[in-house]
Amino acid sequence: MVEERLDATFHALADPTRRGMLARLARGETSIGELAEPYRMSFAGASKHVKVLEGAGLVARRKVGRNQLCRLKPQRLAEADAWLRQWETFWTVRLDRLEALIEAEKRGEA
């Protein structure tokens, strides 16, 4: 289940337009029309991007009159961050070991 959520999250984040939309939503709730403006795309095009973000659990949408307002749901980003941090730890440990070996070799200890 978590892997499926991560797949959806990383798929959504793979597109630069969607990453830009998320960055805009980090500043607060906004309409789909406002999300579309910087990209000069139609409402329908922006709505498709929002649908991917919504499907990944990154965005919630609600209707107010004729407007569809979107807000960021950061919980899934926290899951992705936790998954990435495990790899950061993995590589930090290995790179620290490599650095120690290189230093030991320089001192003639290896």
C-alpha positions as CSV (number, residue, x, y, z in Angstrom):
1,M,0.0,0.0,0.0
2,V,2.7,2.5,0.9
3,E,4.7,1.5,-2.2
4,E,1.6,2.3,-4.4
5,R,1.3,5.7,-2.7
6,L,5.0,6.4,-3.2
7,D,4.6,5.4,-6.9
8,A,1.7,7.8,-7.3
9,T,3.6,10.6,-5.5
10,F,6.8,10.3,-7.5
11,H,4.8,10.0,-10.7
12,A,3.0,13.3,-9.8
13,L,6.3,14.9,-8.9
14,A,8.0,13.8,-12.1
15,D,6.3,16.7,-14.0
16,P,7.8,20.2,-13.6
17,T,4.4,21.8,-14.1
18,R,2.9,19.8,-11.2
19,R,5.9,20.6,-9.0
20,G,5.4,24.3,-9.8
21,M,1.7,23.9,-8.9
22,L,2.6,22.3,-5.6
23,A,5.1,25.1,-4.9
24,R,2.3,27.6,-5.5
25,L,-0.1,25.7,-3.3
26,A,2.5,25.7,-0.5
27,R,1.7,29.4,-0.2
28,G,-2.0,28.7,0.3
29,E,-5.3,27.6,-1.3
30,T,-5.9,28.8,-4.8
31,S,-8.1,28.2,-7.8
32,I,-7.3,26.0,-10.7
33,G,-7.4,29.0,-13.0
34,E,-4.7,30.7,-10.9
35,L,-2.6,27.6,-11.0
36,A,-2.9,27.6,-14.8
37,E,-1.8,31.2,-15.3
38,P,2.0,30.9,-15.1
39,Y,1.9,28.1,-17.6
40,R,-0.4,29.7,-20.1
41,M,-2.5,26.6,-20.2
42,S,-6.3,26.1,-20.4
43,F,-8.4,25.4,-17.4
44,A,-8.9,21.9,-18.8
45,G,-5.1,21.3,-19.0
46,A,-4.5,22.6,-15.5
47,S,-7.4,20.5,-14.3
48,K,-5.7,17.4,-15.7
49,H,-2.6,18.2,-13.7
50,V,-4.6,18.8,-10.6
51,K,-6.3,15.5,-11.1
52,V,-3.0,13.7,-11.1
53,L,-1.9,15.6,-7.9
54,E,-5.3,14.8,-6.3
55,G,-5.0,11.1,-7.2
56,A,-1.6,11.0,-5.6
57,G,-3.1,12.5,-2.4
58,L,-1.0,15.6,-2.7
59,V,-3.9,18.0,-3.3
60,A,-7.5,18.4,-2.2
61,R,-10.0,20.2,-4.3
62,R,-13.3,21.8,-3.3
63,K,-15.9,23.8,-5.2
64,V,-16.9,27.3,-4.1
65,G,-19.5,28.7,-6.4
66,R,-18.1,28.4,-9.9
67,N,-14.5,28.1,-8.6
68,Q,-12.6,25.0,-7.8
69,L,-10.1,25.7,-5.1
70,C,-7.1,23.5,-4.4
71,R,-5.0,23.1,-1.3
72,L,-1.9,21.2,-0.5
73,K,-2.0,18.0,1.5
74,P,1.5,17.6,2.8
75,Q,1.2,14.2,4.4
76,R,2.1,12.3,1.2
77,L,5.1,14.6,0.8
78,A,6.2,13.6,4.3
79,E,6.0,9.9,3.3
80,A,8.2,10.6,0.2
81,D,10.6,12.5,2.4
82,A,10.9,9.7,4.9
83,W,11.6,7.2,2.0
84,L,14.2,9.5,0.5
85,R,15.9,10.0,4.0
86,Q,16.5,6.3,4.4
87,W,18.6,6.4,1.2
88,E,20.3,9.5,2.4
89,T,21.4,7.6,5.5
90,F,22.4,4.6,3.4
91,W,24.7,6.7,1.2
92,T,26.0,8.9,4.0
93,V,27.3,5.8,5.9
94,R,28.9,4.4,2.7
95,L,30.5,7.6,1.7
96,D,31.8,8.2,5.2
97,R,33.4,4.7,5.1
98,L,34.9,5.5,1.7
99,E,36.3,8.8,3.0
100,A,37.9,7.0,6.0
101,L,39.5,4.4,3.6
102,I,40.9,7.1,1.4
103,E,42.3,9.0,4.4
104,A,43.8,5.8,5.8
105,E,45.4,5.1,2.4
106,K,46.8,8.6,2.3
107,R,48.4,8.1,5.7
108,G,49.8,4.7,4.5
109,E,47.6,2.7,6.9
110,A,45.8,0.7,4.3
